[in-house]
Amino acid sequence: MRRSHDEYLTADPLESFARSLSKEIESLSKEMESIMGPGHRRRRGKKSGLFDLGL
């Protein structure tokens, strides 16, 4: 059930938005980790908030 990018935009804007948002958060998370170092996540433990949305 693959759809092209354009079909996503017209078929379900919310789904398309959620998809791009999760990609954005993933790349932000990686960016933060490279800036703060790999210890960043571990130091804050389970309560890492924004980066643990599970998207």
ZADO-810633 format. One record per residue (C-alpha): residue number from 0; residue in three letters; chain; x, y, z. Coordinates in nm, 4 decimals, m for minus. Layout:
<atom n="NUM" res="ALA" chain="A" X="X" Y="Y" Z="Z"/>
...
//
This chain:
<atom n="0" res="MET" chain="A" X="0.0000" Y="0.0000" Z="0.0000"/>
<atom n="1" res="ARG" chain="A" X="0.2670" Y="0.2458" Z="m0.1018"/>
<atom n="2" res="ARG" chain="A" X="0.1688" Y="0.5975" Z="m0.1959"/>
<atom n="3" res="SER" chain="A" X="0.3694" Y="0.8723" Z="m0.3589"/>
<atom n="4" res="HIS" chain="A" X="0.4670" Y="1.1840" Z="m0.1670"/>
<atom n="5" res="ASP" chain="A" X="0.1970" Y="1.3924" Z="m0.3385"/>
<atom n="6" res="GLU" chain="A" X="m0.0697" Y="1.1381" Z="m0.2535"/>
<atom n="7" res="TYR" chain="A" X="0.0257" Y="1.1629" Z="0.1127"/>
<atom n="8" res="LEU" chain="A" X="m0.0220" Y="1.5367" Z="0.1089"/>
<atom n="9" res="THR" chain="A" X="m0.3659" Y="1.5180" Z="m0.0508"/>
<atom n="10" res="ALA" chain="A" X="m0.4893" Y="1.1939" Z="0.1070"/>
<atom n="11" res="ASP" chain="A" X="m0.4191" Y="1.2755" Z="0.4705"/>
<atom n="12" res="PRO" chain="A" X="m0.2405" Y="1.5994" Z="0.5591"/>
<atom n="13" res="LEU" chain="A" X="m0.2298" Y="1.4985" Z="0.9244"/>
<atom n="14" res="GLU" chain="A" X="m0.0592" Y="1.1684" Z="0.8502"/>
<atom n="15" res="SER" chain="A" X="0.1880" Y="1.3464" Z="0.6272"/>
<atom n="16" res="PHE" chain="A" X="0.2564" Y="1.6034" Z="0.8985"/>
<atom n="17" res="ALA" chain="A" X="0.3052" Y="1.3358" Z="1.1650"/>
<atom n="18" res="ARG" chain="A" X="0.5468" Y="1.1534" Z="0.9369"/>
<atom n="19" res="SER" chain="A" X="0.7635" Y="1.4575" Z="0.8712"/>
<atom n="20" res="LEU" chain="A" X="0.7435" Y="1.5605" Z="1.2364"/>
<atom n="21" res="SER" chain="A" X="0.8733" Y="1.2242" Z="1.3550"/>
<atom n="22" res="LYS" chain="A" X="1.1600" Y="1.2456" Z="1.1045"/>
<atom n="23" res="GLU" chain="A" X="1.2356" Y="1.5965" Z="1.2286"/>
<atom n="24" res="ILE" chain="A" X="1.2406" Y="1.4838" Z="1.5923"/>
<atom n="25" res="GLU" chain="A" X="1.4628" Y="1.1890" Z="1.5043"/>
<atom n="26" res="SER" chain="A" X="1.7183" Y="1.4124" Z="1.3343"/>
<atom n="27" res="LEU" chain="A" X="1.6980" Y="1.6682" Z="1.6167"/>
<atom n="28" res="SER" chain="A" X="1.7604" Y="1.3916" Z="1.8661"/>
<atom n="29" res="LYS" chain="A" X="2.0682" Y="1.2761" Z="1.6742"/>
<atom n="30" res="GLU" chain="A" X="2.1876" Y="1.6350" Z="1.6465"/>
<atom n="31" res="MET" chain="A" X="2.1523" Y="1.6890" Z="2.0212"/>
<atom n="32" res="GLU" chain="A" X="2.3363" Y="1.3677" Z="2.0894"/>
<atom n="33" res="SER" chain="A" X="2.6272" Y="1.4704" Z="1.8677"/>
<atom n="34" res="ILE" chain="A" X="2.6430" Y="1.8113" Z="2.0370"/>
<atom n="35" res="MET" chain="A" X="2.6027" Y="1.6953" Z="2.3950"/>
<atom n="36" res="GLY" chain="A" X="2.7824" Y="1.3656" Z="2.3518"/>
<atom n="37" res="PRO" chain="A" X="2.6450" Y="1.0135" Z="2.3885"/>
<atom n="38" res="GLY" chain="A" X="2.6233" Y="1.0490" Z="2.7682"/>
<atom n="39" res="HIS" chain="A" X="2.3438" Y="1.3051" Z="2.7316"/>
<atom n="40" res="ARG" chain="A" X="2.0615" Y="1.0516" Z="2.7207"/>
<atom n="41" res="ARG" chain="A" X="2.1995" Y="0.8300" Z="2.9961"/>
<atom n="42" res="ARG" chain="A" X="2.2627" Y="1.1191" Z="3.2330"/>
<atom n="43" res="ARG" chain="A" X="1.9004" Y="1.2283" Z="3.2237"/>
<atom n="44" res="GLY" chain="A" X="1.7770" Y="0.8719" Z="3.2595"/>
<atom n="45" res="LYS" chain="A" X="1.4227" Y="0.7793" Z="3.1717"/>
<atom n="46" res="LYS" chain="A" X="1.2895" Y="1.1337" Z="3.1934"/>
<atom n="47" res="SER" chain="A" X="1.4444" Y="1.2681" Z="2.8748"/>
<atom n="48" res="GLY" chain="A" X="1.1155" Y="1.4302" Z="2.7746"/>
<atom n="49" res="LEU" chain="A" X="1.1034" Y="1.5614" Z="2.4203"/>
<atom n="50" res="PHE" chain="A" X="1.3324" Y="1.3015" Z="2.2690"/>
<atom n="51" res="ASP" chain="A" X="1.1336" Y="1.0086" Z="2.4079"/>
<atom n="52" res="LEU" chain="A" X="0.7995" Y="1.0760" Z="2.2408"/>
<atom n="53" res="GLY" chain="A" X="0.8174" Y="0.7341" Z="2.0801"/>
<atom n="54" res="LEU" chain="A" X="0.7461" Y="0.8582" Z="1.7281"/>
//
